Structure formats: C-alpha cells, structure tokens
Amino acid sequence: MKKITSILFFVFFSLVTVAQQGSDFSLDKVINTPPNPPKLVNDYAHILTADQNQALERKLYQFDDTTTNQVTVVIIPRLGGKDIADVANELGRKWGVGNKKSNNGVILLVSIEDRKLNISPGYGLEKSLPDLTCQQIIDNIIVPQFKGNDYYSGISQGTDAIIQATKGEFKAPENYNKRGGNASGLGKIIFIIILIVAFLAISGRGGGGGSYMSRGGAVPFILGSLLGGGLGRGGGFGGGGGGSGGGGFGGFGGGGFGGGGSSGSW
C-alpha cells in the first residue's frame, strides 16, 4: 500500500510540475528575451530529454562553427492565438539569428499544444530554402515523426534536411505532392490571362478617349499588383541585435528575416 501511495504521489507531483511550467510560459517574454547564454536549441515545452537536447545542440553548433549558418530550434507550449509564421520571424529578428553580414539564420519553431510548426529562413538562406523546400521538409520528414509523438526524431531529421538544403543536397521524394501549390499557381495564371483578355476587349471597344486606366493601362497595373503582392511575400524584418557570448555557441548577430518559409501541422 505504501508503494502504491508513493507512486501516486510521484505521478501527481509530476503532473503539477508540468502544469506549473506550462502556466508560467509567456510567449512575449520568450520573443523579447534571447536565451542567455545563447543556445541553438531552446525547449520551452520541456519535451526533449537532456541527452536529446545536447545531441541537437552539438550538431547545430558544429554546423554553425563550420559554415556560420545558424539553425535555431525553438519549442514552445502554445502560440496564444498568434500566427506561427509571424512568431518565427519575430523570434529571428528579435534574437538576431544568423550572421550580421549574411543574415544566414533559420528558425524551426514548434508549438506543441497547437500542433503547428514553421521553418523560416533569413534573407541569406532564402535561395537555399525557398518556400517549397521548407514545405517538403515539413510534410515529408518532420510531420510523419510528430504524428507518432516522436518529437526528437522529427526535429533531428528535419534539421538534417535543412542543413542538406543549405548545401544544395536536399531532394524531395519523387511522390511528393505540394498541398494545393501547383493548383494555386495555375489558377493565378489562368486568372491573369482572363483579366488580360477582358481588359483588351473593353479597351478595344472604348475608342481613344478616357483615362489611363480605361484605355488599357489597368492591365499592367493589375498585373503588377498581382505579381508584386498576391504572388509574392509581404514586407520583411530588418536586422537585429546580437546575443552575449557563452561557452560553445558564440551567440547571434543577424536577424534579417523577410517572411519566407512554410508552416504545417500534425
């Protein structure tokens, strides 16, 4: 009976401790307070063991040490209603992830309770990690592991794929289908063609008078709006400050994030 009571007490104490850790979490505080000493693996949800955390930190530190590219993992309990892509970019900017000169940082953000994740590259790595590549890594590598509650494997294999992508070595599986991506792009092209035909027809019937917009000037105007806005990405974030140096990983110094990357869920 004593043994059973002890076990029940231990379980109860563990649950209370976890609940307390979760209730004390403040996303705004995390965003505005870079880790000190600076770390590349920041587990605010406490889902990784000490060994797993150290293994990831060691791998990402070695990558940073040899290339200056900084892959930073941030695991949080919840988003509190915020958009995960916005949070990832804000973390990258406020923490100054990446090299100041190259802005070559990447944020892998995981929100456990929301079951969402995001990969956001800094300006300097957007060519190596375009949106499609980030989505492929999420869909094919990370999410399958997360669905089995194997967070460590998902994060470890996901960061491996991110590292490969920065070296031009990542290839998506042949059977990969980007969710809605091709259909969405084709739909936009068809929509643009229809607009061009419609405006040419209208301007052809309208004669020589009228304003710039009514004489067909609306076509390039709308095309420019679509290509610059609807098909592109929004405004970016400027550079951020650096972190203080510590043992091992030397800290952050970049922070240029432009809103690229992709999100997913499991």
ZAMARGU-4260 file (C-alpha; in steps of 0.2 Angstrom, whole numbers, plus 5000, padded with zeros to 4 digits):
<rodrens>
0) 5000/5000/5000 | 5014/5012/5004 | 5022/5008/4987 | 5006/5012/4978 | 5004/5028/4988
5) 5022/5034/4984 | 5019/5030/4965 | 5003/5040/4965 | 5011/5055/4974 | 5025/5055/4962
10) 5013/5055/4947 | 5003/5069/4955 | 5018/5079/4959 | 5025/5077/4941 | 5008/5082/4933
15) 5008/5098/4945 | 5025/5102/4940 | 5022/5101/4921 | 5006/5111/4923 | 5015/5124/4933
20) 5029/5125/4919 | 5015/5127/4906 | 5006/5141/4916 | 5021/5151/4919 | 5026/5152/4900
25) 5025/5169/4892 | 5027/5170/4873 | 5030/5188/4873 | 5044/5186/4886 | 5052/5172/4875
30) 5052/5183/4860 | 5059/5198/4868 | 5072/5189/4879 | 5085/5180/4869 | 5092/5165/4878
35) 5107/5169/4889 | 5119/5161/4887 | 5114/5159/4869 | 5108/5142/4863 | 5103/5134/4846
40) 5091/5123/4854 | 5078/5131/4866 | 5065/5119/4873 | 5052/5129/4882 | 5039/5115/4882
45) 5051/5103/4890 | 5048/5089/4878 | 5066/5084/4875 | 5077/5074/4887 | 5094/5081/4892
50) 5103/5069/4881 | 5092/5074/4866 | 5094/5092/4869 | 5113/5091/4870 | 5114/5080/4854
55) 5104/5093/4844 | 5114/5107/4851 | 5131/5099/4847 | 5125/5095/4829 | 5119/5113/4826
60) 5134/5121/4834 | 5146/5111/4823 | 5136/5117/4808 | 5137/5135/4814 | 5155/5133/4818
65) 5160/5126/4800 | 5148/5137/4789 | 5142/5151/4800 | 5124/5146/4796 | 5113/5146/4811
70) 5099/5134/4813 | 5089/5138/4828 | 5076/5126/4836 | 5063/5134/4847 | 5049/5123/4855
75) 5035/5132/4864 | 5020/5125/4873 | 5007/5137/4864 | 5005/5151/4852 | 4992/5160/4862
80) 4982/5164/4846 | 4997/5171/4837 | 5001/5166/4819 | 5016/5154/4819 | 5025/5162/4804
85) 5024/5179/4812 | 5031/5172/4829 | 5045/5163/4820 | 5050/5179/4810 | 5049/5189/4826
90) 5060/5177/4835 | 5073/5178/4821 | 5073/5197/4821 | 5072/5200/4840 | 5085/5186/4844
95) 5096/5191/4829 | 5098/5174/4822 | 5111/5172/4809 | 5127/5181/4805 | 5125/5200/4804
100) 5133/5202/4787 | 5125/5187/4779 | 5108/5185/4788 | 5110/5167/4786 | 5099/5160/4800
105) 5085/5148/4801 | 5071/5146/4814 | 5062/5129/4816 | 5048/5134/4828 | 5037/5120/4835
110) 5021/5124/4845 | 5016/5108/4855 | 4998/5112/4860 | 4993/5120/4843 | 5001/5105/4834
115) 5009/5118/4822 | 5027/5121/4816 | 5036/5133/4804 | 5053/5134/4795 | 5058/5152/4792
120) 5075/5156/4784 | 5083/5173/4785 | 5087/5183/4769 | 5104/5175/4766 | 5096/5157/4765
125) 5080/5160/4756 | 5088/5154/4739 | 5094/5138/4748 | 5077/5136/4757 | 5063/5143/4746
130) 5045/5140/4752 | 5043/5124/4743 | 5058/5116/4750 | 5053/5121/4768 | 5036/5113/4764
135) 5044/5097/4758 | 5054/5096/4774 | 5039/5099/4785 | 5027/5087/4775 | 5039/5073/4772
140) 5051/5072/4786 | 5045/5081/4802 | 5026/5079/4802 | 5027/5060/4800 | 5038/5058/4815
145) 5027/5071/4825 | 5011/5061/4821 | 5019/5047/4831 | 5024/5058/4845 | 5042/5056/4841
150) 5047/5074/4843 | 5066/5072/4844 | 5067/5062/4828 | 5056/5074/4819 | 5067/5089/4824
155) 5083/5080/4822 | 5079/5073/4804 | 5071/5090/4800 | 5087/5100/4805 | 5097/5087/4795
160) 5086/5091/4780 | 5088/5110/4782 | 5107/5108/4783 | 5107/5097/4767 | 5096/5111/4759
165) 5109/5124/4763 | 5122/5114/4754 | 5111/5110/4739 | 5110/5092/4744 | 5091/5090/4749
170) 5080/5081/4737 | 5061/5079/4740 | 5054/5061/4737 | 5048/5058/4719 | 5030/5055/4725
175) 5029/5072/4734 | 5014/5082/4731 | 5014/5100/4737 | 4997/5103/4745 | 4987/5114/4734
180) 5003/5123/4727 | 5003/5118/4709 | 4984/5121/4708 | 4985/5138/4716 | 4999/5144/4704
185) 4990/5138/4689 | 4974/5146/4695 | 4983/5163/4697 | 4990/5161/4679 | 4973/5157/4672
190) 4965/5172/4681 | 4978/5184/4674 | 4975/5178/4657 | 4957/5180/4658 | 4960/5198/4665
195) 4971/5202/4651 | 4958/5196/4638 | 4944/5205/4646 | 4953/5222/4648 | 4959/5221/4630
200) 4941/5218/4624 | 4935/5233/4634 | 4948/5245/4629 | 4946/5239/4610 | 4928/5245/4611
205) 4931/5261/4621 | 4939/5271/4607 | 4954/5283/4610 | 4947/5293/4624 | 4946/5290/4643
210) 4959/5289/4657 | 4974/5279/4658 | 4965/5265/4667 | 4951/5264/4655 | 4962/5264/4640
215) 4970/5248/4645 | 4983/5255/4657 | 4974/5244/4671 | 4981/5228/4663 | 4999/5232/4668
220) 4993/5240/4684 | 4984/5224/4690 | 4997/5213/4684 | 5010/5222/4694 | 4999/5222/4709
225) 4996/5203/4707 | 5014/5199/4704 | 5021/5211/4717 | 5008/5207/4731 | 4997/5192/4728
230) 5011/5181/4721 | 5025/5187/4732 | 5028/5189/4750 | 5025/5203/4762 | 5037/5216/4770
235) 5052/5210/4779 | 5060/5212/4796 | 5076/5222/4797 | 5092/5216/4806 | 5093/5213/4825
240) 5105/5214/4839 | 5117/5201/4845 | 5117/5189/4859 | 5130/5188/4873 | 5144/5175/4871
245) 5145/5159/4881 | 5153/5143/4881 | 5152/5133/4865 | 5140/5143/4854 | 5146/5161/4852
250) 5129/5169/4850 | 5118/5178/4837 | 5121/5193/4827 | 5110/5194/4812 | 5091/5195/4812
255) 5086/5199/4794 | 5070/5189/4790 | 5059/5193/4776 | 5043/5182/4779 | 5049/5167/4768
260) 5047/5149/4773 | 5032/5137/4776 | 5021/5131/4790 | 5012/5114/4794 | 5003/5104/4807
265) 5001/5087/4813
</rodrens>
